[in-house]
């Protein structure tokens, strides 16, 4: 009779009778096909080695478990001597845990451990011999840099932890491991530097993670609503996700906290501020003046991506006097030849652009480039020649689309805000743009994650932090100060 993955029987102690213990494990796992059971006789003592196929390494089990046990079996031993050998005298694996209940035994089996059950013993020796397939450390996909590192996080939690540890060889770097998800039992790691992060924030994040009652946790999006109190009411997310270990280490040095999820190729950084979205590792590979110029370009690109279409609609429809006469005549002639109002044209063009972008993202890379060519050249050119869309409008949309790709982390918010500003500018002119801008500023300023204002250091104003927003401090200056969330010690 099969049993569910988790029920009251999972807390039952391991029976001393070996056959009963194996039968109880089979019942708890529902006689799953990937449960391997290998019986070994150590003279008069019977043992069973349990493992999950594909989770434990066959080579490690052969070298670290079966070979030492065969050598040990050449001499007669009692059951107590066998357990002493397994628990204390043998060196079968670096990670060795002794469990006494079936529930913990099943969790370790599904985590890649091999469990050794012994007859007339109510304990199981679990050895870490993980050997499941994982993706190699590869190039970052979304956060490309010119002078930064070329490695990125993958889906293996221990690998991600090692990528951080390799860069920060200080004992002050600490990791806390917890499990969340009633069915998935997902390992979640909290990383921080002792003495840099706020202790109350750290404990608060851990408590929130431990109280999550979801059945499964598959990526960072499952956890964000629980650890970010502003998630449902804010346009921008106060929790940043990165796939770059160097960015994660830089955030740790600033007193921030990492949340790494097993099975997710990235880590969450919190708390963050709005200005963090405009900083890259390339800023610290160039001279300060060029890094400052690059940041100003990013701010300009953000404004263009959000406000340019709406501003264009507002000026053309409500304030044409701002254009020079020659340009105004060209715009009027172009719009006169199209059958739809400007706002309708712009919204349709933006929706078409989002459809093409989504198709390019979801399709294989070999086909994704072809979608961009077909959409940008063929469809765009045909739409202009047929008189459905005006030429100036296509130029505005092209500039907006290019600017929106400068900040990929903000793209979800930018794509929605762009439509809102188009409707506001097309229906209310500059007054509508001003009203929506005020509402957006109020929404952004209302975000406060674990005592850190999302608009810091602009609001509340911290003069010593303004240089980090618009400029990049020199390394001599950075060497003489230590940054902690919300404050700076000089």
N, C-alpha and C positions, 0 to 999 in steps of 0.2 A: 504494500500500500504506500503510495507516494505521499510525501508531506510537502507543504509550501516551503519557500526559501527561508522564511523566518516565522517562527511561531514559538509557543511556550516551550516546546521540546528542545529548542536550541540552547537553553540554559541548563540542560540536564548534565550531570557529571558524567565523566567517561567511565563506563563499567570496567571492572577489573577483568572480566572475561573477554578475551580478544575477539572471539566471534560475535559476541553481543555488541562490542564497541564498533566493529566494522559494519554490522547490520544497522546500527543506529545512525552511522554516518551515511550509509546508503539510503536509509529512509528519509533523513533530513534533506539530502540532495535529490531525492526523487529518482534514485538509480540512474543518474545522469550518465550519458555515454562517454563523457570525457574524464571520468574519475578512474584513475588507474590504481590497482591494488596488487602489490607484489608481496607474496609470503616468503619469509626467510626463517629457517630454523637454525638457531644458535645453540647447538647441542640439544638440550632438553627444553630450551626456552623458545617459544614461537613468537615471531614478530611479523608485523605487516607494515609495509611502506606505502603510504597513500600520497598521491599527487594528482594534479589536474593537467591533462595533456595540453601542450602548447603554452602553459604558464611556467612550468619548471623545466630546466635544462636537462636533457637526457645525459649529456656529457658530464655535467657537474654531478649529477646523481650517481653516475657510474664511478667517477673518480673519488668523490668525497663521501659517499654513503656506502655503496655496495662493496667496493674494494676494501675499505677499513673493516666493515662488518664480516667479510669473508676471512680476513686475516685474524680477526678476533675469534671467529668460530672454530679455529683450529685447536683451541684449548677449551676444555669443559668449564662452563661457568654457570652460576646460579642466576635466577631472575634479578635478584638485587644487584649482583655484580654487573649484569648487563645494563641496568639502568644507571649505575654509577659511571660506567664507561660512556654511555650515550650523553649523560648530562654534564659530566665533569672532566673525564679523562681524554675524550676524543676531540679532535679538531676538524670536525666535518664541515663546518661553515662558520663564517664570521658572525652571522646573525642567527642566534639560537634562542628559542623561547620554549618555556615549559608551560603547557596549558592543561587545565583540569576539566574543562567543560566542552561540550560538543559545538556550541555556537562559536566560540573563539577558534576552535579547531577548523571549522568550515571557513571562517573568514580568512584565516591564514592560508588555507589550501587555495582559495580563490585569489589570493595575492601572490601566488607563485612559490609558496613554501612546500616542502615535503615533510610529511608527518610520519613519525615512527611510533607505532603502537606496540606495546609489549604485553604478553599474557601475564595475568596476575598483578597488573599495575594499573592504577587509575590516572596515570599521567601520560601525556603524549609529548614527545620531543619534536619540535618543529624547526626545520633548518631552512634558512634562506638560500635557495638555489634557483632564483628566478632566471628564466631564459626565454621570456616571451619576446615576440618580434616587435621592434620599434624603429621608427624613422631616424635616420642618421641626422646629426646636426648639420644644417644646411644654411644657405644664404637667406637673409630676411626677404620676405615677399612684399610687404607693404611699407616698411620703413627703410627705404634705400638711402644710403649715404655714400659720399665720395671718399672721405678719409677715415671713417669709423671702422669698427670691427665687422667681420663678414659672417659671424656665426649668429644663430638665433635659437630660441627655445624650441623644443619639440614636445611630443605628447608624454614623455616619460618624466615623472615627477623627480626622481632621484638624479636624472641627468640635468634637469633644470636647476636643481639645488647646487649641483657641482659646478655648473657654469657661473653661478653667482659666487660660490666659495672660491673658485680659482682666481677671481679678480679681487676679492677682499679677504686676504689671509690674516684676518684679525680675530682673536677669540671673542671680541665684542659682537661679532656677527652671530646671531642666534636664530634657530629655526624651531618652530612649534608645529607638531603634527597632530591633526584632529581628523575625525571621520564624520562625514555628513551624508545624508541620503539614506532612507530606511532600507531601500533595496540595493542601491548601487554601492553603498559603503565606500564612497569616494574619499580618497585621501586628499586633504587640503593642508597646505603648508603656509604658515605665517612667518615671514622673514623680517627681521629688524636688527638694528644696531643698538645694543644696550647703552643707555646714556644719551642717545641722540633722539629717539622717538619719545612721545608722551606715553607714560605708563597707563593712564586712564583710557586713552584712545586704544591702546593695544588690548587691554582687558575687555573693553567694550566690543571690539571687533570679534574677539574670540567668543565672547558670550553670544553674540548675534549668530555666528556661524554654528555654534553648538545647538541653538534653538530652532534651526531650520528643520521643517517637517516634510520636505519634499521627498518623494520616493526615489528619484534619480537626480544626480547632478552631473551634467555632461559637458558644460563649458562655463565660462565666466558669466554669461548672460543669466544663468540660473541664480547666481548669488548676488548680483548687483542690487536687485530690489530689497534685499534683506540687509545689506551692509551700507547702503546709501539712503539715508532718510529723505533726501531731496529727489529721489529717482522719479517719482510719479508726478511731481509738480514743476520740475525744472526742464528747460529746453536743452541745456547742455548737461553732460554727465560730469559729476565731480569725482568720478573714479576713472582713471585712465588705464587702458590696456596696452601693453607693449610686448613685442616679440623679441626685443633686443636685450641681452644680458647687460650690456654696458649702460643702457638707459636705466635699467633696474638698479644697478650699483650706484649710479649717480644719484638716484632718488633716495636710496638708503643713506647715503652720505648726508643728504639734506634733512634727515630725520623722518622720512616717510616710511610706510609699511608696505610690504609686498604680500600678496595673497596668490599663491601658486596652486593650481588645480591639477590633479593627476588626470591625464587624458586631454588636456587643453594646451595648445602650443603658444602659450603666452602667460603673462602674469598681470594681475591688477595692482595698481599703485594708488594709494590713498593716504591721507587726503591730498588732492591736487588743487591747483588754482587755474584760472583761465589762461594765464600767461604761459603755463607749462606746455600748452598745445603748440606754441610758436617757437619752442626751443628744440634743436636737434644736436646730435653729436658732432655734426660738421661745424657747428659754431665754435667748438673747442679745438678744431683742427686748423682754423684760419686765423689770420690777424684780427685783433678786436674791431678795427674799423670796417672790415669786410663782413664780419659776423653781425655787427650792428646794421649794416646796409641790408643784409639778408633778412634780418628780423623785420625791418621796416617794409621790405617787399612782401613778407608773409602777412603782415597786418593789412597792407594795401590789397593783397589778393583776397583776404577774407571780406573786406568791405565791398570789393567788386563782385564777388560771388554771391553775396547776400543782397546788396542794394542796387546794383547797376541796372538790372531789368526793370525793377519797380521805379527807380528814379527816371529812367528813360521814358517809361509810360506816363509818369506824372508830368514831365516837362513837355512831351509832345501833345498830350491831351489837354492840359490845363495851363501851362506856362510856356507857350511857344516863343514868347518874346525874348527868352534867354539865348536863343540860337541866332547866329549871324544870318542876314537875309538870304544869302546864297545857299547856305546849308538848309535853312528853313524851307526854301522852295523845293530843294531836292527831296527833303523828307516828306513834304506835302504831296509831291508828285508820286513818290514811291507808295505812300499809304493810300492814295486815291485809286491806284490800280489794283488794290487787293479787295476781295469781297467781304472780309470780316473786320470787325473792330480790332484795334491794336491789342487790347487786353486779351481777347479771345485768341488771336494769333500767337501771342507770346506764351500763354498758358499751354496751348496745343503744342507749340514747339518745345517747351520745357518738358512736357509729358513724353513727347517723342524722343527727346534726348535721354530721359531716364530709362525708357524702354530699351534703347540701343545700348546704354551703359550696362543695364542689367543683363542683356543678352551677351555682351562682351565679357562680363565677369563670369557668367555661368557656363559658357561654352568653353571647350578646350582652347588652349593658347594658340594653337595653329589656326583655329577658325575665328577666334576673338578679334584678331587684327583685321580680318576681312570684313567683319561686321562694322568696324569703325570706318573703313574705307567706303563701304557701300552706303552707310548712313550719312557720313560727312560730305562725301563728294557727289555721289549719284543722286540720292534723295534730296539733299539740300539744293543742289544745282537745279534739279528738275522742278522743285517747288518754287524757286525764284523765277525761273523762266516761264512757268505756267501761270504766274501771277497770284498764287495762293499765299505766298509769304513775301514781304518786301525785303530788299537787299540790306538796308540799314539794320533791320531787326535781326537778320541772320548774323551780321557782324557782332551785334550786342550779345547774342546768345553764344556765339563762338568764344568771345572774350570771357564771358561768365563761366562757361564750361571749363575753359583752360584754368581760370583762377580757382575754381572749386577743387581741382586736383592737387593744388599746392598743399592743402591741409587735409589729408585723408582721414585723420582722426575726427575731424569736425564735419565730415561730409553728410552724415545723416541729419544733423541739425540744420546745416546750410541748405540742403535740398528742400526742406520743408519751409524754412524761413524765406527762401527765395520766392516761393509761390505766394506766401502771405504778403510780402512786400509788393509783388506785382499787383495783387488785388487791391491793396491799400493805395498804391500810387495811381492805378487806373480808375479807381472809384472816388478817391478823395484828394488826389494831387499831392503837393508837398505837405499839406496839412495831414493827410492820411499817413504819409511816410513818417512825419514827426510823431503822431500818436502811437503808431506801432513801435517806433524806436524807443519811445518812453516806456511803453509796456515791457519791451524786451529788456531794457536796462533795469527796470524794477524787478523783473523775474530773475535776472542774473545776480543782482545785488542781494536778493533774499536768500541765496544759497549759503548755507553755513554747515560744513561737514566736520563734525567732531571739533568744534571750536575754531575752525579755520575758515575765514571768509573766502568765497570763491573768487572775489574780485581783489583780494589782497595782492600786492601792497597798495593798490590805488584807493580802495575803500574797505576798511579804514586806511587812511593815508599813513604809510611808513616811508619816510623820505630815504632811509638807507637802502630800501629795496627797489626803488624806482630804477636804479641803474641796471638791475637784472632783467627788467622788462624791455627797455628800449635799447640797451647797450649790452655788451658782454664784458664783464670786468676782466682786467688783466690777471694773469696767473699769480703774479706777485701779490696782488691784493687778495686773491682767493686763498693763498697760502697763509695769510695772516688772520683769517677769520674762520669761524666754524658756524655753519648755518644749521639752525634748528627750526622746526615748523613754528611759524608765527613770530620768532624772535631771531636776532643775530647777536652773537657775542664777538666783539672786535678786540 
